[in-house]
Amino acid sequence: MDIADQDFIQLVKRTREKFGVSIDDAHDMIFAEEEMRRLVALRINHNPECRKQAMRDMLDKGDGSRFIEIDGRIRFRA
């Protein structure tokens, strides 16, 4: 299973609409699933645009970011 950029954007939009939540809350709901975290982590480390967004999240949110960089790879925080 693979997830394309547009697929993920649509998933976030649908989650927000269905549950009436913020973007961050929609991400929390989506990332609660281990399979989604695995797919997103794979994209972040192989897709330059996804990596750029994750790096921006780390820069903006610091220790509050969902992501952490370890040995040049971006991972979800434990």
HTML snippet that shows the backbone in 3Dmol.js (N, CA, C, O; Angstrom):
<script src="https://3Dmol.org/build/3Dmol-min.js"></script>
<div id="view" style="width:600px;height:400px;position:relative"></div>
<script>
const pdb = `
ATOM      1  N   MET A   1       0.841  -1.180   0.000  1.00  0.00           N
ATOM      2  CA  MET A   1       0.000   0.000   0.000  1.00  0.00           C
ATOM      3  C   MET A   1       0.880   1.233   0.000  1.00  0.00           C
ATOM      4  O   MET A   1       1.862   1.303   0.739  1.00  0.00           O
ATOM      5  N   ASP A   2       0.538   2.185  -0.808  1.00  0.00           N
ATOM      6  CA  ASP A   2       1.269   3.446  -0.885  1.00  0.00           C
ATOM      7  C   ASP A   2       0.251   4.563  -0.797  1.00  0.00           C
ATOM      8  O   ASP A   2      -0.921   4.379  -1.128  1.00  0.00           O
ATOM      9  N   ILE A   3       0.700   5.710  -0.355  1.00  0.00           N
ATOM     10  CA  ILE A   3      -0.189   6.862  -0.242  1.00  0.00           C
ATOM     11  C   ILE A   3       0.459   8.028  -0.970  1.00  0.00           C
ATOM     12  O   ILE A   3       1.614   8.367  -0.715  1.00  0.00           O
ATOM     13  N   ALA A   4      -0.284   8.632  -1.867  1.00  0.00           N
ATOM     14  CA  ALA A   4       0.214   9.764  -2.645  1.00  0.00           C
ATOM     15  C   ALA A   4      -0.082  11.062  -1.895  1.00  0.00           C
ATOM     16  O   ALA A   4      -0.931  11.103  -1.005  1.00  0.00           O
ATOM     17  N   ASP A   5       0.641  12.124  -2.276  1.00  0.00           N
ATOM     18  CA  ASP A   5       0.454  13.425  -1.630  1.00  0.00           C
ATOM     19  C   ASP A   5      -1.015  13.826  -1.611  1.00  0.00           C
ATOM     20  O   ASP A   5      -1.549  14.176  -0.558  1.00  0.00           O
ATOM     21  N   GLN A   6      -1.657  13.780  -2.743  1.00  0.00           N
ATOM     22  CA  GLN A   6      -3.052  14.218  -2.848  1.00  0.00           C
ATOM     23  C   GLN A   6      -3.976  13.328  -2.025  1.00  0.00           C
ATOM     24  O   GLN A   6      -4.952  13.811  -1.452  1.00  0.00           O
ATOM     25  N   ASP A   7      -3.677  12.036  -1.961  1.00  0.00           N
ATOM     26  CA  ASP A   7      -4.474  11.123  -1.145  1.00  0.00           C
ATOM     27  C   ASP A   7      -4.431  11.535   0.321  1.00  0.00           C
ATOM     28  O   ASP A   7      -5.458  11.548   1.000  1.00  0.00           O
ATOM     29  N   PHE A   8      -3.242  11.870   0.802  1.00  0.00           N
ATOM     30  CA  PHE A   8      -3.108  12.249   2.203  1.00  0.00           C
ATOM     31  C   PHE A   8      -3.824  13.569   2.485  1.00  0.00           C
ATOM     32  O   PHE A   8      -4.485  13.716   3.513  1.00  0.00           O
ATOM     33  N   ILE A   9      -3.691  14.512   1.582  1.00  0.00           N
ATOM     34  CA  ILE A   9      -4.372  15.804   1.732  1.00  0.00           C
ATOM     35  C   ILE A   9      -5.875  15.583   1.815  1.00  0.00           C
ATOM     36  O   ILE A   9      -6.542  16.178   2.662  1.00  0.00           O
ATOM     37  N   GLN A  10      -6.410  14.743   0.956  1.00  0.00           N
ATOM     38  CA  GLN A  10      -7.844  14.454   0.968  1.00  0.00           C
ATOM     39  C   GLN A  10      -8.256  13.739   2.254  1.00  0.00           C
ATOM     40  O   GLN A  10      -9.328  14.006   2.798  1.00  0.00           O
ATOM     41  N   LEU A  11      -7.419  12.843   2.734  1.00  0.00           N
ATOM     42  CA  LEU A  11      -7.710  12.141   3.980  1.00  0.00           C
ATOM     43  C   LEU A  11      -7.806  13.132   5.143  1.00  0.00           C
ATOM     44  O   LEU A  11      -8.709  13.037   5.974  1.00  0.00           O
ATOM     45  N   VAL A  12      -6.876  14.077   5.195  1.00  0.00           N
ATOM     46  CA  VAL A  12      -6.908  15.093   6.257  1.00  0.00           C
ATOM     47  C   VAL A  12      -8.165  15.947   6.127  1.00  0.00           C
ATOM     48  O   VAL A  12      -8.831  16.222   7.125  1.00  0.00           O
ATOM     49  N   LYS A  13      -8.492  16.365   4.922  1.00  0.00           N
ATOM     50  CA  LYS A  13      -9.704  17.173   4.718  1.00  0.00           C
ATOM     51  C   LYS A  13     -10.956  16.420   5.142  1.00  0.00           C
ATOM     52  O   LYS A  13     -11.808  16.975   5.836  1.00  0.00           O
ATOM     53  N   ARG A  14     -11.077  15.158   4.731  1.00  0.00           N
ATOM     54  CA  ARG A  14     -12.255  14.369   5.084  1.00  0.00           C
ATOM     55  C   ARG A  14     -12.339  14.133   6.585  1.00  0.00           C
ATOM     56  O   ARG A  14     -13.428  14.164   7.158  1.00  0.00           O
ATOM     57  N   THR A  15     -11.207  13.899   7.220  1.00  0.00           N
ATOM     58  CA  THR A  15     -11.185  13.692   8.668  1.00  0.00           C
ATOM     59  C   THR A  15     -11.640  14.957   9.384  1.00  0.00           C
ATOM     60  O   THR A  15     -12.425  14.889  10.330  1.00  0.00           O
ATOM     61  N   ARG A  16     -11.149  16.107   8.938  1.00  0.00           N
ATOM     62  CA  ARG A  16     -11.545  17.384   9.549  1.00  0.00           C
ATOM     63  C   ARG A  16     -13.050  17.611   9.407  1.00  0.00           C
ATOM     64  O   ARG A  16     -13.721  18.000  10.363  1.00  0.00           O
ATOM     65  N   GLU A  17     -13.571  17.363   8.206  1.00  0.00           N
ATOM     66  CA  GLU A  17     -14.995  17.572   7.954  1.00  0.00           C
ATOM     67  C   GLU A  17     -15.852  16.611   8.778  1.00  0.00           C
ATOM     68  O   GLU A  17     -16.839  17.021   9.389  1.00  0.00           O
ATOM     69  N   LYS A  18     -15.478  15.352   8.793  1.00  0.00           N
ATOM     70  CA  LYS A  18     -16.281  14.340   9.476  1.00  0.00           C
ATOM     71  C   LYS A  18     -16.339  14.571  10.989  1.00  0.00           C
ATOM     72  O   LYS A  18     -17.391  14.417  11.608  1.00  0.00           O
ATOM     73  N   PHE A  19     -15.196  14.942  11.574  1.00  0.00           N
ATOM     74  CA  PHE A  19     -15.125  15.051  13.028  1.00  0.00           C
ATOM     75  C   PHE A  19     -15.106  16.500  13.535  1.00  0.00           C
ATOM     76  O   PHE A  19     -15.126  16.735  14.743  1.00  0.00           O
ATOM     77  N   GLY A  20     -15.066  17.470  12.613  1.00  0.00           N
ATOM     78  CA  GLY A  20     -15.060  18.874  13.004  1.00  0.00           C
ATOM     79  C   GLY A  20     -13.841  19.250  13.834  1.00  0.00           C
ATOM     80  O   GLY A  20     -13.962  19.940  14.846  1.00  0.00           O
ATOM     81  N   VAL A  21     -12.670  18.798  13.407  1.00  0.00           N
ATOM     82  CA  VAL A  21     -11.447  19.014  14.178  1.00  0.00           C
ATOM     83  C   VAL A  21     -10.442  19.865  13.405  1.00  0.00           C
ATOM     84  O   VAL A  21     -10.595  20.097  12.206  1.00  0.00           O
ATOM     85  N   SER A  22      -9.423  20.319  14.107  1.00  0.00           N
ATOM     86  CA  SER A  22      -8.356  21.115  13.500  1.00  0.00           C
ATOM     87  C   SER A  22      -7.448  20.211  12.661  1.00  0.00           C
ATOM     88  O   SER A  22      -7.570  18.986  12.695  1.00  0.00           O
ATOM     89  N   ILE A  23      -6.547  20.830  11.918  1.00  0.00           N
ATOM     90  CA  ILE A  23      -5.577  20.059  11.125  1.00  0.00           C
ATOM     91  C   ILE A  23      -4.726  19.192  12.046  1.00  0.00           C
ATOM     92  O   ILE A  23      -4.521  18.009  11.776  1.00  0.00           O
ATOM     93  N   ASP A  24      -4.226  19.786  13.142  1.00  0.00           N
ATOM     94  CA  ASP A  24      -3.394  19.012  14.068  1.00  0.00           C
ATOM     95  C   ASP A  24      -4.164  17.851  14.674  1.00  0.00           C
ATOM     96  O   ASP A  24      -3.623  16.753  14.809  1.00  0.00           O
ATOM     97  N   ASP A  25      -5.423  18.081  15.041  1.00  0.00           N
ATOM     98  CA  ASP A  25      -6.230  16.992  15.591  1.00  0.00           C
ATOM     99  C   ASP A  25      -6.487  15.904  14.546  1.00  0.00           C
ATOM    100  O   ASP A  25      -6.487  14.716  14.869  1.00  0.00           O
ATOM    101  N   ALA A  26      -6.706  16.312  13.298  1.00  0.00           N
ATOM    102  CA  ALA A  26      -6.892  15.329  12.223  1.00  0.00           C
ATOM    103  C   ALA A  26      -5.624  14.494  12.053  1.00  0.00           C
ATOM    104  O   ALA A  26      -5.692  13.276  11.887  1.00  0.00           O
ATOM    105  N   HIS A  27      -4.477  15.152  12.094  1.00  0.00           N
ATOM    106  CA  HIS A  27      -3.211  14.415  11.996  1.00  0.00           C
ATOM    107  C   HIS A  27      -3.084  13.435  13.161  1.00  0.00           C
ATOM    108  O   HIS A  27      -2.693  12.285  12.964  1.00  0.00           O
ATOM    109  N   ASP A  28      -3.412  13.883  14.369  1.00  0.00           N
ATOM    110  CA  ASP A  28      -3.340  12.987  15.533  1.00  0.00           C
ATOM    111  C   ASP A  28      -4.216  11.761  15.329  1.00  0.00           C
ATOM    112  O   ASP A  28      -3.800  10.644  15.638  1.00  0.00           O
ATOM    113  N   MET A  29      -5.410  11.953  14.817  1.00  0.00           N
ATOM    114  CA  MET A  29      -6.328  10.837  14.593  1.00  0.00           C
ATOM    115  C   MET A  29      -5.770   9.881  13.538  1.00  0.00           C
ATOM    116  O   MET A  29      -5.805   8.663  13.711  1.00  0.00           O
ATOM    117  N   ILE A  30      -5.263  10.437  12.463  1.00  0.00           N
ATOM    118  CA  ILE A  30      -4.723   9.619  11.373  1.00  0.00           C
ATOM    119  C   ILE A  30      -3.474   8.867  11.834  1.00  0.00           C
ATOM    120  O   ILE A  30      -3.310   7.682  11.543  1.00  0.00           O
ATOM    121  N   PHE A  31      -2.589   9.574  12.563  1.00  0.00           N
ATOM    122  CA  PHE A  31      -1.336   8.965  12.991  1.00  0.00           C
ATOM    123  C   PHE A  31      -1.503   8.021  14.173  1.00  0.00           C
ATOM    124  O   PHE A  31      -0.532   7.402  14.608  1.00  0.00           O
ATOM    125  N   ALA A  32      -2.699   7.904  14.691  1.00  0.00           N
ATOM    126  CA  ALA A  32      -2.955   6.931  15.759  1.00  0.00           C
ATOM    127  C   ALA A  32      -2.829   5.507  15.229  1.00  0.00           C
ATOM    128  O   ALA A  32      -2.629   4.565  15.996  1.00  0.00           O
ATOM    129  N   GLU A  33      -2.945   5.359  13.925  1.00  0.00           N
ATOM    130  CA  GLU A  33      -2.840   4.044  13.279  1.00  0.00           C
ATOM    131  C   GLU A  33      -1.388   3.753  12.911  1.00  0.00           C
ATOM    132  O   GLU A  33      -0.748   4.532  12.204  1.00  0.00           O
ATOM    133  N   GLU A  34      -0.883   2.638  13.393  1.00  0.00           N
ATOM    134  CA  GLU A  34       0.510   2.249  13.137  1.00  0.00           C
ATOM    135  C   GLU A  34       0.817   2.167  11.634  1.00  0.00           C
ATOM    136  O   GLU A  34       1.884   2.594  11.193  1.00  0.00           O
ATOM    137  N   GLU A  35      -0.109   1.624  10.861  1.00  0.00           N
ATOM    138  CA  GLU A  35       0.117   1.493   9.413  1.00  0.00           C
ATOM    139  C   GLU A  35       0.274   2.862   8.752  1.00  0.00           C
ATOM    140  O   GLU A  35       1.104   3.025   7.858  1.00  0.00           O
ATOM    141  N   MET A  36      -0.510   3.836   9.180  1.00  0.00           N
ATOM    142  CA  MET A  36      -0.388   5.184   8.616  1.00  0.00           C
ATOM    143  C   MET A  36       0.949   5.813   9.008  1.00  0.00           C
ATOM    144  O   MET A  36       1.590   6.462   8.181  1.00  0.00           O
ATOM    145  N   ARG A  37       1.377   5.629  10.262  1.00  0.00           N
ATOM    146  CA  ARG A  37       2.680   6.163  10.664  1.00  0.00           C
ATOM    147  C   ARG A  37       3.788   5.547   9.826  1.00  0.00           C
ATOM    148  O   ARG A  37       4.725   6.236   9.422  1.00  0.00           O
ATOM    149  N   ARG A  38       3.680   4.258   9.566  1.00  0.00           N
ATOM    150  CA  ARG A  38       4.697   3.575   8.758  1.00  0.00           C
ATOM    151  C   ARG A  38       4.736   4.145   7.340  1.00  0.00           C
ATOM    152  O   ARG A  38       5.809   4.425   6.806  1.00  0.00           O
ATOM    153  N   LEU A  39       3.558   4.316   6.735  1.00  0.00           N
ATOM    154  CA  LEU A  39       3.486   4.854   5.375  1.00  0.00           C
ATOM    155  C   LEU A  39       3.985   6.295   5.310  1.00  0.00           C
ATOM    156  O   LEU A  39       4.711   6.667   4.388  1.00  0.00           O
ATOM    157  N   VAL A  40       3.596   7.092   6.283  1.00  0.00           N
ATOM    158  CA  VAL A  40       4.021   8.497   6.298  1.00  0.00           C
ATOM    159  C   VAL A  40       5.527   8.591   6.528  1.00  0.00           C
ATOM    160  O   VAL A  40       6.200   9.384   5.870  1.00  0.00           O
ATOM    161  N   ALA A  41       6.064   7.799   7.443  1.00  0.00           N
ATOM    162  CA  ALA A  41       7.504   7.813   7.698  1.00  0.00           C
ATOM    163  C   ALA A  41       8.276   7.432   6.435  1.00  0.00           C
ATOM    164  O   ALA A  41       9.310   8.027   6.131  1.00  0.00           O
ATOM    165  N   LEU A  42       7.778   6.458   5.718  1.00  0.00           N
ATOM    166  CA  LEU A  42       8.413   6.052   4.464  1.00  0.00           C
ATOM    167  C   LEU A  42       8.427   7.211   3.466  1.00  0.00           C
ATOM    168  O   LEU A  42       9.450   7.475   2.834  1.00  0.00           O
ATOM    169  N   ARG A  43       7.298   7.899   3.323  1.00  0.00           N
ATOM    170  CA  ARG A  43       7.222   9.030   2.385  1.00  0.00           C
ATOM    171  C   ARG A  43       8.117  10.173   2.824  1.00  0.00           C
ATOM    172  O   ARG A  43       8.785  10.798   2.000  1.00  0.00           O
ATOM    173  N   ILE A  44       8.133  10.447   4.116  1.00  0.00           N
ATOM    174  CA  ILE A  44       8.948  11.554   4.617  1.00  0.00           C
ATOM    175  C   ILE A  44      10.419  11.330   4.278  1.00  0.00           C
ATOM    176  O   ILE A  44      11.131  12.277   3.944  1.00  0.00           O
ATOM    177  N   ASN A  45      10.862  10.113   4.360  1.00  0.00           N
ATOM    178  CA  ASN A  45      12.271   9.820   4.141  1.00  0.00           C
ATOM    179  C   ASN A  45      12.619   9.547   2.682  1.00  0.00           C
ATOM    180  O   ASN A  45      13.791   9.347   2.362  1.00  0.00           O
ATOM    181  N   HIS A  46      11.628   9.534   1.788  1.00  0.00           N
ATOM    182  CA  HIS A  46      11.893   9.285   0.368  1.00  0.00           C
ATOM    183  C   HIS A  46      11.340  10.356  -0.564  1.00  0.00           C
ATOM    184  O   HIS A  46      11.682  10.371  -1.746  1.00  0.00           O
ATOM    185  N   ASN A  47      10.509  11.238  -0.069  1.00  0.00           N
ATOM    186  CA  ASN A  47       9.890  12.267  -0.896  1.00  0.00           C
ATOM    187  C   ASN A  47      10.369  13.628  -0.395  1.00  0.00           C
ATOM    188  O   ASN A  47      10.077  14.003   0.740  1.00  0.00           O
ATOM    189  N   PRO A  48      11.102  14.374  -1.228  1.00  0.00           N
ATOM    190  CA  PRO A  48      11.667  15.653  -0.780  1.00  0.00           C
ATOM    191  C   PRO A  48      10.626  16.651  -0.247  1.00  0.00           C
ATOM    192  O   PRO A  48      10.910  17.368   0.713  1.00  0.00           O
ATOM    193  N   GLU A  49       9.452  16.712  -0.836  1.00  0.00           N
ATOM    194  CA  GLU A  49       8.434  17.655  -0.372  1.00  0.00           C
ATOM    195  C   GLU A  49       7.904  17.242   1.000  1.00  0.00           C
ATOM    196  O   GLU A  49       7.686  18.095   1.861  1.00  0.00           O
ATOM    197  N   CYS A  50       7.696  15.953   1.208  1.00  0.00           N
ATOM    198  CA  CYS A  50       7.238  15.468   2.515  1.00  0.00           C
ATOM    199  C   CYS A  50       8.307  15.712   3.576  1.00  0.00           C
ATOM    200  O   CYS A  50       8.002  16.107   4.701  1.00  0.00           O
ATOM    201  N   ARG A  51       9.556  15.471   3.205  1.00  0.00           N
ATOM    202  CA  ARG A  51      10.658  15.704   4.149  1.00  0.00           C
ATOM    203  C   ARG A  51      10.724  17.179   4.529  1.00  0.00           C
ATOM    204  O   ARG A  51      10.926  17.520   5.695  1.00  0.00           O
ATOM    205  N   LYS A  52      10.555  18.038   3.548  1.00  0.00           N
ATOM    206  CA  LYS A  52      10.581  19.484   3.799  1.00  0.00           C
ATOM    207  C   LYS A  52       9.482  19.873   4.789  1.00  0.00           C
ATOM    208  O   LYS A  52       9.722  20.674   5.693  1.00  0.00           O
ATOM    209  N   GLN A  53       8.294  19.320   4.630  1.00  0.00           N
ATOM    210  CA  GLN A  53       7.192  19.635   5.538  1.00  0.00           C
ATOM    211  C   GLN A  53       7.460  19.118   6.949  1.00  0.00           C
ATOM    212  O   GLN A  53       7.156  19.803   7.926  1.00  0.00           O
ATOM    213  N   ALA A  54       8.022  17.925   7.063  1.00  0.00           N
ATOM    214  CA  ALA A  54       8.344  17.381   8.384  1.00  0.00           C
ATOM    215  C   ALA A  54       9.444  18.211   9.051  1.00  0.00           C
ATOM    216  O   ALA A  54       9.382  18.475  10.252  1.00  0.00           O
ATOM    217  N   MET A  55      10.442  18.616   8.280  1.00  0.00           N
ATOM    218  CA  MET A  55      11.508  19.455   8.828  1.00  0.00           C
ATOM    219  C   MET A  55      10.938  20.789   9.306  1.00  0.00           C
ATOM    220  O   MET A  55      11.343  21.303  10.349  1.00  0.00           O
ATOM    221  N   ARG A  56      10.005  21.341   8.549  1.00  0.00           N
ATOM    222  CA  ARG A  56       9.373  22.599   8.940  1.00  0.00           C
ATOM    223  C   ARG A  56       8.579  22.423  10.239  1.00  0.00           C
ATOM    224  O   ARG A  56       8.591  23.296  11.107  1.00  0.00           O
ATOM    225  N   ASP A  57       7.898  21.297  10.361  1.00  0.00           N
ATOM    226  CA  ASP A  57       7.151  20.999  11.577  1.00  0.00           C
ATOM    227  C   ASP A  57       8.104  20.943  12.772  1.00  0.00           C
ATOM    228  O   ASP A  57       7.794  21.476  13.837  1.00  0.00           O
ATOM    229  N   MET A  58       9.260  20.301  12.600  1.00  0.00           N
ATOM    230  CA  MET A  58      10.233  20.211  13.690  1.00  0.00           C
ATOM    231  C   MET A  58      10.777  21.587  14.047  1.00  0.00           C
ATOM    232  O   MET A  58      10.970  21.895  15.223  1.00  0.00           O
ATOM    233  N   LEU A  59      11.024  22.410  13.042  1.00  0.00           N
ATOM    234  CA  LEU A  59      11.534  23.758  13.275  1.00  0.00           C
ATOM    235  C   LEU A  59      10.502  24.610  14.003  1.00  0.00           C
ATOM    236  O   LEU A  59      10.829  25.303  14.967  1.00  0.00           O
ATOM    237  N   ASP A  60       9.261  24.557  13.540  1.00  0.00           N
ATOM    238  CA  ASP A  60       8.195  25.378  14.126  1.00  0.00           C
ATOM    239  C   ASP A  60       7.798  24.926  15.532  1.00  0.00           C
ATOM    240  O   ASP A  60       7.547  25.756  16.405  1.00  0.00           O
ATOM    241  N   LYS A  61       7.743  23.617  15.748  1.00  0.00           N
ATOM    242  CA  LYS A  61       7.191  23.091  17.006  1.00  0.00           C
ATOM    243  C   LYS A  61       8.231  22.576  17.987  1.00  0.00           C
ATOM    244  O   LYS A  61       7.907  22.285  19.138  1.00  0.00           O
ATOM    245  N   GLY A  62       9.472  22.459  17.546  1.00  0.00           N
ATOM    246  CA  GLY A  62      10.532  21.992  18.443  1.00  0.00           C
ATOM    247  C   GLY A  62      10.197  20.654  19.076  1.00  0.00           C
ATOM    248  O   GLY A  62       9.861  19.691  18.387  1.00  0.00           O
ATOM    249  N   ASP A  63      10.294  20.607  20.407  1.00  0.00           N
ATOM    250  CA  ASP A  63      10.012  19.356  21.130  1.00  0.00           C
ATOM    251  C   ASP A  63       8.550  18.943  21.046  1.00  0.00           C
ATOM    252  O   ASP A  63       8.212  17.808  21.381  1.00  0.00           O
ATOM    253  N   GLY A  64       7.668  19.856  20.599  1.00  0.00           N
ATOM    254  CA  GLY A  64       6.257  19.539  20.438  1.00  0.00           C
ATOM    255  C   GLY A  64       5.929  18.901  19.101  1.00  0.00           C
ATOM    256  O   GLY A  64       4.782  18.527  18.855  1.00  0.00           O
ATOM    257  N   SER A  65       6.926  18.773  18.236  1.00  0.00           N
ATOM    258  CA  SER A  65       6.717  18.166  16.923  1.00  0.00           C
ATOM    259  C   SER A  65       6.459  16.670  17.067  1.00  0.00           C
ATOM    260  O   SER A  65       6.929  16.035  18.012  1.00  0.00           O
ATOM    261  N   ARG A  66       5.713  16.121  16.125  1.00  0.00           N
ATOM    262  CA  ARG A  66       5.484  14.671  16.082  1.00  0.00           C
ATOM    263  C   ARG A  66       6.741  13.938  15.641  1.00  0.00           C
ATOM    264  O   ARG A  66       6.862  12.729  15.836  1.00  0.00           O
ATOM    265  N   PHE A  67       7.676  14.672  15.045  1.00  0.00           N
ATOM    266  CA  PHE A  67       8.834  14.065  14.400  1.00  0.00           C
ATOM    267  C   PHE A  67      10.127  14.394  15.123  1.00  0.00           C
ATOM    268  O   PHE A  67      10.237  15.387  15.842  1.00  0.00           O
ATOM    269  N   ILE A  68      11.101  13.523  14.904  1.00  0.00           N
ATOM    270  CA  ILE A  68      12.447  13.732  15.409  1.00  0.00           C
ATOM    271  C   ILE A  68      13.412  13.182  14.353  1.00  0.00           C
ATOM    272  O   ILE A  68      13.106  12.197  13.681  1.00  0.00           O
ATOM    273  N   GLU A  69      14.559  13.814  14.215  1.00  0.00           N
ATOM    274  CA  GLU A  69      15.557  13.335  13.263  1.00  0.00           C
ATOM    275  C   GLU A  69      16.619  12.549  14.014  1.00  0.00           C
ATOM    276  O   GLU A  69      17.210  13.041  14.975  1.00  0.00           O
ATOM    277  N   ILE A  70      16.854  11.325  13.566  1.00  0.00           N
ATOM    278  CA  ILE A  70      17.846  10.447  14.172  1.00  0.00           C
ATOM    279  C   ILE A  70      18.712   9.884  13.057  1.00  0.00           C
ATOM    280  O   ILE A  70      18.220   9.207  12.155  1.00  0.00           O
ATOM    281  N   ASP A  71      20.008  10.173  13.128  1.00  0.00           N
ATOM    282  CA  ASP A  71      20.958   9.673  12.124  1.00  0.00           C
ATOM    283  C   ASP A  71      20.521   9.993  10.706  1.00  0.00           C
ATOM    284  O   ASP A  71      20.645   9.158   9.809  1.00  0.00           O
ATOM    285  N   GLY A  72      20.004  11.214  10.500  1.00  0.00           N
ATOM    286  CA  GLY A  72      19.634  11.660   9.164  1.00  0.00           C
ATOM    287  C   GLY A  72      18.262  11.181   8.685  1.00  0.00           C
ATOM    288  O   GLY A  72      17.835  11.525   7.583  1.00  0.00           O
ATOM    289  N   ARG A  73      17.574  10.392   9.504  1.00  0.00           N
ATOM    290  CA  ARG A  73      16.242   9.904   9.145  1.00  0.00           C
ATOM    291  C   ARG A  73      15.223  10.543  10.061  1.00  0.00           C
ATOM    292  O   ARG A  73      15.478  10.738  11.250  1.00  0.00           O
ATOM    293  N   ILE A  74      14.075  10.865   9.510  1.00  0.00           N
ATOM    294  CA  ILE A  74      13.008  11.455  10.306  1.00  0.00           C
ATOM    295  C   ILE A  74      12.092  10.327  10.756  1.00  0.00           C
ATOM    296  O   ILE A  74      11.678   9.476   9.969  1.00  0.00           O
ATOM    297  N   ARG A  75      11.792  10.352  12.046  1.00  0.00           N
ATOM    298  CA  ARG A  75      10.951   9.319  12.642  1.00  0.00           C
ATOM    299  C   ARG A  75       9.860   9.984  13.482  1.00  0.00           C
ATOM    300  O   ARG A  75       9.974  11.150  13.858  1.00  0.00           O
ATOM    301  N   PHE A  76       8.820   9.234  13.764  1.00  0.00           N
ATOM    302  CA  PHE A  76       7.809   9.712  14.693  1.00  0.00           C
ATOM    303  C   PHE A  76       8.391   9.634  16.103  1.00  0.00           C
ATOM    304  O   PHE A  76       9.114   8.695  16.438  1.00  0.00           O
ATOM    305  N   ARG A  77       8.068  10.622  16.911  1.00  0.00           N
ATOM    306  CA  ARG A  77       8.478  10.552  18.321  1.00  0.00           C
ATOM    307  C   ARG A  77       7.766   9.396  18.994  1.00  0.00           C
ATOM    308  O   ARG A  77       6.640   9.044  18.641  1.00  0.00           O
ATOM    309  N   ALA A  78       8.437   8.823  19.958  1.00  0.00           N
ATOM    310  CA  ALA A  78       7.842   7.714  20.711  1.00  0.00           C
ATOM    311  C   ALA A  78       6.802   8.222  21.683  1.00  0.00           C
ATOM    312  O   ALA A  78       6.193   7.433  22.405  1.00  0.00           O
TER     313      ALA A  78
END
`;
const viewer = $3Dmol.createViewer("view");
viewer.addModel(pdb, "pdb");
viewer.setStyle({}, {cartoon: {color: "spectrum"}});
viewer.zoomTo();
viewer.render();
</script>
